[in-house]
Amino acid sequence: MRYWLWMQIDHDPKELSHKAIKIVALVATALIAAIAIPVVFGVSWAVNGLPDVVVFLLFGTFLGLTVGFFVGRWDGLRTHRTPGRDG
């Protein structure tokens, strides 16, 4: 009877099996690589064709918007603190 132990279900039947998760991860990785590689080469080709001033302006704009977004989120989160835990 011991040789049948390998056939027992070792996970919750309501959850995906480890094999299914690995297959989904491999398919997602392949899709990301298939999409990201042409996008990266296309962006680098487009940026290399632009003048340096325009590239620096775009980079500064995106950096400023990103920093502003996170500063705004931090400032907004300060209003939701638990009373008495200011510090």
Secondary structure, 3 states (H helix, E strand, C coil): CHHHHHHCCCCCCCCCCHHHHHHHHHHHHHHHHHHHHHHHHHHHHHHHCCCHHHHHHHHHHHHHHHHHHHHHHHHHHHCCCCCCCCC
